[in-house]
């Protein structure tokens, strides 16, 4: 039996069609069920529902054999113990810098400048501004990121952006894109070596579903 770790929301919803194309049906909807372990129509695959930020941890330490995780989570937390064979091309968005409308970002990021930056992704933010020669005071937040510049907590935020509508609604603007983000299939390295034959069926199914052809 192999275990696939998924998070609720967009990643779960966009992974389901991939499983269905492989003939695998999930027996319950995690949005309406309280179960955290969900059986599938495939006798050798079950799904566990965990927080998005915990998916790599479950896979890394063997709580799951495979998982689907956003590239943002992987970059922020590292790839130790993980094999990342497939960019699934789902849950697409971008990691960007945003500021309050009217804020002179170009002047604020001149080399040698200092900036207050709020983000859930402090490692990504630190690395990004380091390449620009900008000193940053990082403030870690877990939600309501858009509020930080509005109340003077930060000059800028680093966060995921999809449509940009939430930024506009809160009088913020996207001023710099750090990188494109999508969800990847991740595999426990030890499990891949130990159960390669049984796992290959699912790797092939995900690869076929992710293929543009």
C-alpha positions in Angstrom: 0.0 0.0 0.0 1.4 3.4 -1.0 0.3 6.7 0.6 -0.1 9.9 -1.2 -0.1 13.2 0.8 -2.3 16.0 -0.4 -3.6 19.3 1.0 -7.1 20.5 0.8 -8.1 23.2 -1.7 -6.6 24.0 -5.1 -4.0 21.3 -5.1 -6.5 18.6 -4.1 -9.0 19.8 -6.7 -6.4 19.9 -9.5 -4.8 16.6 -8.6 -8.2 14.7 -8.8 -8.5 14.9 -12.7 -5.0 13.5 -12.9 -5.9 10.5 -10.8 -9.2 10.0 -12.6 -7.4 9.9 -16.0 -5.4 7.0 -14.5 -8.6 5.3 -13.5 -8.2 6.1 -9.8 -11.3 7.4 -8.0 -11.1 9.0 -4.5 -13.9 7.6 -2.4 -14.6 10.7 -0.2 -14.3 14.5 -0.5 -12.0 16.0 2.2 -14.0 19.2 2.2 -17.1 17.4 3.5 -15.5 14.4 5.3 -13.7 14.6 8.6 -11.5 11.7 7.6 -7.8 12.4 7.3 -7.1 9.0 5.6 -9.1 8.4 2.4 -9.3 5.3 0.4 -9.2 5.2 -3.3 -10.6 2.8 -5.9 -7.0 1.5 -6.4 -6.2 -1.3 -3.8 -2.6 -0.1 -3.5 -3.1 3.6 -3.0 -4.6 5.7 -0.2 -4.5 9.4 0.4 -3.8 11.4 3.6 -4.9 15.0 4.0 -2.4 17.3 5.6 -1.6 21.0 5.6 0.1 22.2 2.5 3.3 23.2 4.4 3.4 19.8 6.0 3.3 17.7 2.8 7.1 17.6 2.3 7.6 16.7 5.9 5.3 13.7 5.8 7.0 12.5 2.6 10.6 13.2 3.8 10.1 11.3 7.1 8.1 8.4 5.6 4.6 9.3 6.8 3.7 9.2 3.1 5.5 7.7 0.1 4.4 10.4 -2.4 2.9 13.9 -2.2 1.9 16.9 -4.2 3.5 20.1 -3.0 3.8 23.7 -4.3 7.2 24.7 -5.4 7.0 27.6 -2.9 6.9 25.1 0.0 9.7 23.1 -1.4 12.0 26.0 -1.9 11.3 27.4 1.5 11.8 24.1 3.4 14.4 22.4 1.3 14.5 19.1 -0.7 16.3 16.9 1.8 15.2 13.3 1.5 13.0 14.0 -1.4 13.0 13.0 -5.1 11.1 15.5 -7.2 10.5 13.8 -10.6 7.6 15.7 -12.1 6.4 19.3 -12.4 2.7 18.6 -12.6 1.9 22.0 -14.0 -1.0 22.6 -11.7 -1.8 25.2 -9.0 0.1 27.7 -11.0 0.8 31.2 -9.6 3.8 33.4 -9.0 5.9 34.5 -6.1 6.0 38.3 -6.2 6.9 41.4 -4.3 4.0 43.8 -3.6 3.9 47.3 -2.0 1.3 49.9 -1.1 0.2 51.9 -4.1 2.3 55.0 -4.4 5.3 53.5 -2.6 8.6 54.3 -4.5 9.9 50.7 -4.7 12.6 51.5 -7.3 14.2 54.0 -4.9 13.7 51.7 -1.9 15.7 48.8 -3.4 18.7 50.7 -4.5 21.9 48.8 -3.6 22.7 49.3 0.1 19.2 50.2 1.0 17.3 48.7 3.9 13.7 47.4 3.7 11.1 46.0 6.0 9.6 42.9 4.3 6.7 40.7 5.6 6.3 37.2 4.3 5.5 33.6 5.1 8.4 32.8 2.8 11.3 34.3 4.7 14.0 32.2 3.1 12.8 33.0 -0.4 12.5 36.7 0.5 16.0 36.8 2.0 17.6 35.1 -1.0 15.8 37.4 -3.4 16.8 40.6 -1.8 20.4 39.4 -1.1 20.9 39.0 -4.9 19.9 42.7 -5.2 22.2 43.9 -2.5 19.3 45.0 -0.4 19.3 44.6 3.4 16.0 43.4 4.7 14.4 43.2 8.1 12.2 40.1 7.7 8.8 39.8 9.6 7.3 36.4 9.4 3.5 36.3 9.0 1.2 33.4 8.3 -1.8 35.2 6.9 -3.4 38.6 6.0 -0.1 39.5 4.4 -1.7 42.4 2.5 -2.4 44.2 5.8 1.3 44.7 6.7 2.1 47.6 4.4 -1.3 49.3 5.1 -0.6 49.6 8.8 3.1 50.4 8.5 4.3 47.0 9.7 6.3 46.5 6.5 7.4 48.3 3.4 6.8 45.3 1.1 5.4 41.8 1.2 6.6 38.6 -0.6 3.7 36.3 -1.3 2.0 34.1 -3.9 -0.1 36.0 -6.4 -2.6 34.4 -8.7 -4.9 37.0 -10.3 -3.8 40.0 -8.3 -7.4 40.9 -7.3 -6.7 40.6 -3.5 -3.8 43.0 -3.9 -5.9 45.6 -5.8 -8.7 45.3 -3.3 -6.3 46.3 -0.6 -4.6 49.1 -2.5 -1.4 47.2 -3.1 0.5 46.6 -6.4 2.7 43.9 -7.6 6.1 45.5 -8.4 8.4 42.5 -9.0 8.0 38.9 -9.9 10.5 36.5 -8.2 9.5 33.3 -10.0 6.7 31.2 -11.5 5.3 28.6 -9.1 3.5 25.3 -9.7 2.9 22.0 -7.9 5.3 19.1 -8.1 5.1 15.4 -7.4 7.5 14.5 -4.6 8.6 11.1 -3.5 10.4 9.7 -0.4 13.8 8.7 -1.7 14.1 5.6 0.5 10.6 4.5 -0.6 11.5 5.0 -4.2 14.4 2.7 -4.0 12.6 0.1 -1.9 9.3 0.1 -3.7 10.3 1.3 -7.2 8.3 -1.4 -9.1 5.0 -0.8 -7.3 5.5 3.0 -7.4 6.3 3.2 -11.1 2.7 2.7 -12.1 1.8 5.9 -10.2 4.8 7.9 -11.4 3.9 7.0 -15.0 0.3 8.0 -14.4 1.2 11.4 -13.1 3.8 11.9 -15.9 1.2 11.1 -18.5 -1.4 13.3 -16.9 1.1 16.2 -16.6 2.2 15.9 -20.2 1.0 18.7 -22.5 0.5 16.0 -25.2 
